[in-house]
Amino acid sequence: QVQLVESGGGSVQAGGSLRLSCAASGYSGSNYCMGWFRQAPGKEREALASINSGGRTGYADSVKGRFTISQDNAKKTLYLELNSLKPEDTARYYCAAEWNIIAWLNCADQRRVLNFPYLGQGTQVTVSS
């Protein structure tokens, strides 16, 4: 049974940084795409970034240059480094994943993260001005 568990959220002031983690377990197969999306109250989900098992990444324009996605294969953990945070970054952040070759091939399109079947419970990020 696949499990994704996020951590690392919190409250920071504008301009601050956070590193979110997503620990994955219970999966099989080496071809995957994992990523992050967020959802603020009353707003639609927004795909942020994605990475495949080969290290290919994709980013939304809204976070490119501020957020960085990475992974530690040995620890089976996905990360999202959030820098230069703004109040509008306040949201619940989720990791999501899919294990198949199609997801692996198309992983540079981070929007696909919104349709992945495996999700974590989310971690809250609150940015104050």
MILO-97187 format. One line per 8 residues: number of its first residue (from 0); their letters; for each residue z, y, x of N, C-alpha, C, CB. Coordinates in Angstrom, 3 decimals. Each point is the difference from the previous one (the first is absolute). Glycine has a CB too. Layout:
BEGIN
NUM) a) Z,Y,X,Z,Y,X,Z,Y,X,Z,Y,X; ...
***
This chain:
BEGIN
0) qvqlvesg) 0.000,-1.188,0.848,0.000,1.188,-0.848,0.000,1.240,0.885,1.225,-1.236,-1.845; -2.235,2.072,1.642,-0.119,1.207,0.807,1.055,1.020,-0.407,-2.460,-0.417,0.272; 3.107,0.979,0.727,0.956,1.077,-0.252,-0.285,1.156,0.935,1.739,-1.649,-0.762; -1.711,2.847,0.214,-0.131,1.232,0.773,1.237,0.842,-0.276,-2.558,-0.061,-0.088; 3.248,0.451,1.124,1.237,0.754,-0.160,-0.080,1.273,0.822,1.306,-2.118,-0.404; -1.303,3.253,-0.294,-0.078,1.297,0.673,1.388,0.515,0.354,-2.118,0.504,-1.235; 2.163,0.343,2.237,1.226,0.690,0.390,-0.383,1.256,0.761,1.307,-2.173,0.099; -0.316,3.025,0.146,-0.227,1.168,0.834,-0.141,1.308,-0.734,-1.049,-1.517,1.527
8) ggsvqagg) 1.040,1.482,-2.840,-0.091,1.246,-0.745,1.288,0.801,0.115,-1.606,-1.079,-1.578; 1.571,2.304,1.067,1.185,0.837,0.040,-0.329,1.423,-0.379,0.963,-1.463,1.750; 0.000,2.350,-1.493,-0.160,1.419,-0.304,-0.112,0.771,1.297,1.291,-0.242,-2.150; -2.323,1.064,2.251,-0.220,0.819,1.197,-0.427,1.397,-0.413,-0.638,-2.037,1.340; 0.750,2.961,-0.415,-0.494,1.347,-0.248,-1.477,0.079,0.365,2.292,0.960,0.434; -2.946,0.011,-1.019,-1.412,0.226,0.301,-0.201,0.134,1.504,-0.317,1.123,-2.230; -0.729,-1.741,2.720,-0.277,-0.010,1.426,0.574,-1.199,0.724,-0.051,2.435,-0.108; 0.901,-3.179,-0.569,0.641,-1.154,0.607,-0.884,-1.232,0.011,2.154,0.927,-0.728
16) slrlscaa) -1.585,-2.013,1.222,-0.732,-1.250,0.150,0.829,-1.177,-0.497,-1.228,0.963,1.958; 0.520,-2.005,-2.351,0.619,-1.264,-0.377,-0.923,-1.121,0.445,1.198,1.052,-1.984; -0.632,-2.231,2.180,-0.819,-1.192,0.235,0.377,-1.048,-1.031,-0.186,0.497,2.485; -0.778,-0.855,-3.286,0.175,-1.033,-1.003,-0.395,-1.348,0.588,-0.433,1.661,-1.852; 1.147,-2.703,1.420,-0.301,-1.361,0.438,-0.233,-0.883,-1.209,1.373,0.316,2.081; -2.183,-1.335,-1.894,-0.262,-0.976,-1.046,-0.012,-1.375,0.661,-1.344,1.672,-1.410; 2.367,-2.463,1.135,0.102,-1.333,0.576,-0.664,-1.006,-0.927,2.140,0.626,1.180; -3.065,-1.398,-0.628,-0.756,-0.971,-0.788,0.453,-1.416,0.321,-1.959,1.563,-0.062
24) sgysgsny) 2.015,-2.393,-0.960,0.363,-1.398,0.206,-0.665,-0.865,-1.056,2.196,0.682,1.018; -2.254,-1.984,-0.732,-0.494,-0.945,-0.988,-1.499,-0.070,-0.150,2.071,0.392,-1.136; -2.826,0.231,2.045,-1.450,-0.026,-0.136,-0.622,-0.976,0.994,0.043,2.379,-0.794; -1.315,-2.684,0.543,-0.743,-0.818,0.942,-1.398,0.560,0.142,1.358,-2.034,-0.593; -1.977,1.805,1.730,-1.334,0.512,0.252,0.045,1.187,0.934,-0.722,-0.806,-2.232; -0.302,0.913,3.061,-0.021,1.055,1.017,-0.861,1.191,-0.386,0.371,-1.751,1.686; -1.156,1.636,-2.744,-0.849,1.118,-0.431,0.672,0.725,-1.156,-2.090,-1.223,0.740; 2.547,2.402,-0.464,0.683,0.760,-1.045,-0.284,1.480,0.135,1.787,-1.730,-0.088
32) cmgwfrqa) -1.466,2.432,-0.961,0.024,1.453,0.002,1.318,0.418,-0.643,-2.562,0.191,-0.118; 3.269,0.703,0.773,1.252,0.516,-0.542,-0.069,1.511,-0.014,1.291,-2.003,0.838; -0.501,2.610,-1.704,-0.050,1.449,-0.064,1.150,0.592,-0.772,-2.430,-0.154,0.166; 2.359,1.460,-0.320,1.045,0.761,-0.678,-0.613,0.873,-1.093,1.399,-0.005,2.104; -0.668,0.111,-3.186,-0.326,0.992,-1.019,1.300,0.633,-0.472,-2.084,-1.272,-0.724; 1.977,2.366,0.020,1.189,0.665,-0.516,-0.218,0.423,-1.446,0.577,0.793,2.313; 0.528,-0.571,-2.968,-0.062,0.490,-1.370,1.167,0.942,-0.238,-1.150,-2.113,-0.779; 0.812,3.328,0.357,0.998,0.990,-0.370,0.138,-0.006,-1.509,-0.518,1.419,2.032
40) pgkereal) 1.663,-1.005,-2.548,0.206,0.014,-1.449,-1.071,0.806,-0.722,2.442,-0.241,0.395; -3.028,-0.353,-1.399,-1.004,0.684,-0.787,-1.370,0.092,0.642,1.839,1.251,-0.945; -1.999,-1.888,2.094,-1.290,0.062,0.701,-0.569,-1.401,0.181,0.722,2.097,1.194; -2.022,-2.141,-0.936,-0.645,-1.281,0.256,0.337,-0.508,1.398,-1.853,0.630,-1.566; 1.694,-1.923,1.734,0.190,-0.569,1.325,-1.059,0.534,0.953,1.011,-2.070,-1.009; -0.608,2.280,2.241,-0.902,0.518,1.016,-0.006,-0.942,1.196,0.415,2.371,-0.769; -1.573,-2.935,1.078,-0.128,-0.845,1.186,0.046,0.863,1.242,-1.351,-1.685,-1.282; 2.088,1.247,2.291,0.214,0.830,1.181,-0.703,-0.535,1.248,2.177,0.656,-0.978
48) asinsggr) -1.959,-1.920,1.279,-0.519,-0.537,1.252,-0.067,-1.518,-0.081,0.941,1.960,1.273; -1.781,-2.530,-0.433,-0.159,-1.450,0.029,-0.284,-0.456,1.423,-0.848,0.006,-2.374; 1.122,-1.286,2.618,-0.256,-0.590,1.314,-0.245,-1.491,-0.178,1.436,1.748,1.157; -2.413,-2.291,-0.416,-0.208,-1.443,-0.095,0.561,-0.702,1.230,-2.055,0.379,-1.393; 1.958,-1.682,1.382,0.609,-0.769,1.078,-0.693,0.237,1.328,0.671,-1.708,-1.661; -1.863,2.312,1.618,-0.679,0.361,1.234,0.313,1.397,0.469,-1.774,-1.536,-0.641; 2.605,2.264,-0.123,0.392,1.345,0.381,-0.890,1.109,-0.532,0.931,-1.021,1.986; -1.906,0.678,-2.805,-0.852,1.037,-0.581,0.772,0.750,-1.076,-2.070,-1.362,0.489
56) tgyadsvk) 1.988,2.685,-0.460,0.793,0.815,-0.908,-0.857,0.870,-0.894,1.805,-0.010,1.671; -1.185,0.473,-2.743,-0.620,0.960,-0.895,1.075,0.942,-0.504,-1.800,-1.648,-0.674; 1.448,2.912,0.462,0.964,0.998,-0.445,-0.582,0.865,-1.108,1.025,0.007,2.278; -0.142,0.416,-3.170,-0.374,1.015,-0.964,-0.083,1.347,0.724,1.101,-1.293,-1.909; -2.025,2.139,1.483,-0.140,1.316,0.643,1.286,0.806,-0.083,-2.426,-0.019,-0.559; 3.186,-0.186,-0.501,1.206,0.803,-0.211,1.087,-0.266,1.038,-0.536,0.003,-2.415; 0.469,-1.149,3.101,1.054,-0.327,0.968,-0.550,-0.215,1.409,1.299,-1.030,-1.857; -2.596,1.091,2.007,-0.605,-0.223,1.320,0.524,1.038,0.982,-2.078,-0.977,-1.060
64) grftisqd) 2.541,0.513,2.201,0.548,0.890,1.012,1.500,0.207,-0.118,-2.184,1.110,0.044; 2.761,-1.445,-1.195,1.456,0.131,-0.185,0.686,-1.354,-0.086,-0.382,2.160,-1.175; -0.272,-3.125,0.542,0.554,-1.341,-0.171,-0.754,-0.972,0.904,0.674,0.519,-2.393; 0.053,-1.493,2.925,-0.620,-1.015,0.853,0.467,-1.381,-0.429,-0.132,1.629,1.920; -0.824,-2.503,-2.177,0.310,-1.374,-0.365,-0.098,-0.875,1.243,-0.855,0.363,-2.360; 1.758,-1.324,2.453,-0.024,-0.925,1.131,0.658,-1.300,-0.423,0.057,1.906,1.668; -0.115,-2.896,-0.790,0.597,-1.287,-0.322,0.515,-0.671,1.255,-1.523,-0.230,-1.964; 2.503,-0.613,1.766,0.524,-0.847,1.065,-0.197,-1.429,-0.468,1.720,1.742,0.792
72) nakktlyl) -2.749,-2.383,-0.273,-0.339,-1.340,-0.478,1.112,-1.005,0.279,-2.403,0.532,0.366; 3.063,-0.379,0.772,1.076,-0.936,0.344,1.153,0.098,-0.999,-0.639,0.175,2.425; 0.919,1.038,-2.878,1.094,0.211,-0.942,-0.463,-0.079,-1.451,1.111,1.420,1.707; -2.433,-1.593,-1.894,-0.568,-0.044,-1.350,0.440,1.222,-0.800,-0.019,-2.520,0.071; -0.105,3.669,0.562,0.467,1.235,-0.611,-1.079,1.064,0.065,2.353,-0.570,0.619; -2.499,1.273,-1.718,-0.926,1.116,-0.127,0.812,1.288,0.044,-1.653,-1.386,-1.361; 1.076,2.422,1.965,0.693,1.272,0.105,-0.873,1.137,-0.527,1.277,-0.870,1.978; -0.597,1.935,-2.403,-0.696,1.249,-0.303,0.852,1.126,0.555,-1.105,-0.951,-2.103
80) elnslkpe) 0.564,1.627,3.112,0.679,1.138,0.612,-0.407,1.244,-0.774,0.057,-1.110,2.303; 0.947,1.809,-2.828,-0.248,1.215,-0.774,0.461,1.198,0.818,0.270,-1.245,-2.199; -1.178,2.139,2.515,0.332,1.192,0.781,-0.380,1.262,-0.775,-0.337,-1.289,2.146; 0.934,2.396,-1.727,-0.290,1.305,-0.625,0.101,-0.105,-1.518,-1.512,0.609,1.925; 2.597,-1.186,-2.383,0.148,-0.260,-1.421,0.094,1.285,-0.806,1.128,-2.136,0.559; -1.683,2.084,-1.765,-0.022,1.130,-0.913,0.701,-0.402,-1.301,-2.163,0.871,1.029; 2.652,0.086,-1.776,0.638,-0.347,-1.280,-0.917,-0.815,-0.914,1.351,2.082,0.192; -2.648,-1.835,-0.123,-0.931,-0.754,-0.845,-0.179,-1.444,0.450,-1.162,2.129,-0.469
88) dtaryyca) 1.746,-2.508,1.585,0.000,-1.402,0.419,1.113,-0.795,-0.677,-0.967,0.701,2.191; 1.814,-0.019,-2.942,1.075,-0.685,-0.714,-0.579,-1.001,-0.995,1.485,2.017,0.270; -1.080,-3.274,-0.142,-0.538,-1.075,-0.840,0.705,-1.303,0.369,-2.260,1.167,-0.196; 1.963,-2.178,-0.578,0.422,-1.351,0.383,-1.187,-0.637,0.727,1.638,-0.231,-1.992; -1.360,-0.323,3.140,-1.041,-0.559,0.863,0.049,-1.530,-0.047,0.117,2.037,1.505; -1.286,-2.627,-1.687,-0.106,-1.451,-0.141,-0.952,-0.561,1.049,0.474,0.183,-2.468; -0.176,-1.386,2.932,-0.996,-0.719,0.788,-0.641,-1.062,-0.890,1.282,0.419,2.166; -2.500,-0.769,-1.820,-0.763,-0.978,-0.770,-0.864,-0.802,0.964,-0.011,1.497,-2.058
96) aewniiaw) -0.360,-2.700,1.636,-0.748,-0.865,0.899,-0.895,-0.962,-0.760,1.841,0.192,1.649; -2.878,-0.641,-0.936,-0.897,-1.031,-0.520,-0.447,-0.855,1.170,-0.783,1.478,-1.920; 0.814,-2.798,1.710,-0.407,-0.915,1.056,-1.300,-0.695,-0.391,2.407,-0.341,0.674; -3.536,0.915,-0.271,-1.287,-0.667,-0.080,-1.010,0.774,0.833,0.538,-0.899,-2.301; -1.680,0.273,2.550,-0.980,0.574,0.905,-0.637,1.259,-0.588,-0.435,-2.285,0.915; 0.304,2.334,-2.237,-0.599,1.183,-0.630,0.878,1.221,0.242,-1.078,-1.447,-1.762; 2.361,1.292,1.550,0.931,1.106,0.236,-0.026,0.406,1.467,1.458,-0.796,-1.889; -1.518,-0.185,2.760,-0.041,0.276,1.454,-1.232,0.812,0.369,1.246,-2.130,0.436
104) lncadqrr) -2.407,1.747,-0.983,-1.258,0.675,0.328,-0.038,1.432,-0.519,-1.134,-2.210,-0.050; 1.743,2.460,-1.102,-0.102,1.308,-0.649,1.249,0.849,0.186,-1.518,-1.027,-1.657; 2.314,0.682,2.608,1.328,0.625,0.138,-0.063,1.476,0.371,0.869,-2.213,0.673; -1.960,2.680,-0.125,-0.081,1.414,0.373,0.013,0.919,-1.226,-1.277,-0.667,2.047; 0.986,0.112,-3.211,0.085,0.784,-1.239,1.409,-0.166,-0.556,-2.498,-0.291,-0.498; 3.354,1.259,0.794,1.411,-0.133,-0.352,0.215,-0.037,-1.523,0.580,1.188,2.132; -1.544,-0.740,-2.913,0.167,0.021,-1.455,0.164,-1.407,-0.561,-1.358,2.095,-0.102; 0.866,-3.088,0.833,0.103,-1.379,-0.482,1.447,-0.467,-0.076,-2.242,-0.465,0.977
112) vlnfpylg) 3.125,1.137,-0.261,1.417,-0.370,-0.004,0.574,0.019,-1.411,0.226,0.926,2.311; -0.744,-0.045,-3.138,0.520,0.141,-1.364,-0.234,-1.257,-0.838,-0.411,2.456,0.154; -0.507,-3.301,0.263,-0.316,-1.207,-0.764,0.524,-1.278,0.636,-2.003,1.166,-0.810; 2.760,-1.062,1.883,0.519,-1.195,0.655,1.060,-0.648,-0.869,-0.485,0.988,2.253; 0.535,-2.321,-2.242,0.907,-0.702,-0.903,1.453,-0.073,0.456,-1.948,-1.292,-0.660; 2.188,1.487,1.935,1.365,-0.125,0.518,0.559,1.385,0.303,-0.525,-2.277,0.969; 1.657,2.590,-1.595,0.614,1.318,0.138,1.471,-0.153,0.350,-1.637,0.978,-1.647; 2.172,0.024,2.327,1.427,0.066,0.212,0.667,0.771,-1.118,-0.355,-0.138,2.458
120) qgtqvtvs) 1.656,0.330,-2.319,0.758,0.698,-1.053,-0.004,1.512,0.198,1.445,-2.019,-0.235; -1.889,2.454,1.407,-0.096,1.431,0.258,1.229,0.560,0.686,-1.461,0.174,-1.967; 1.244,0.961,2.626,1.097,0.729,0.633,-0.217,1.486,-0.263,0.297,-1.787,1.807; 0.763,2.489,-2.164,-0.107,1.400,-0.432,0.005,0.938,1.191,1.140,-0.577,-2.142; -2.065,1.514,2.125,-0.050,1.080,0.982,0.138,1.318,-0.748,-1.464,-1.360,1.584; 2.439,2.159,-1.180,0.229,1.295,-0.627,-0.014,1.070,1.078,1.357,-1.051,-1.865; -2.229,2.046,1.689,-0.154,1.067,0.980,0.407,1.311,-0.658,-1.872,-1.240,1.200; 2.842,1.903,-0.608,0.486,1.257,-0.541,-0.561,1.168,0.802,2.096,-1.135,-0.802
128) s) -2.256,2.256,0.116,-0.574,1.182,0.665,1.074,0.836,0.683,-1.835,0.028,-1.693
***
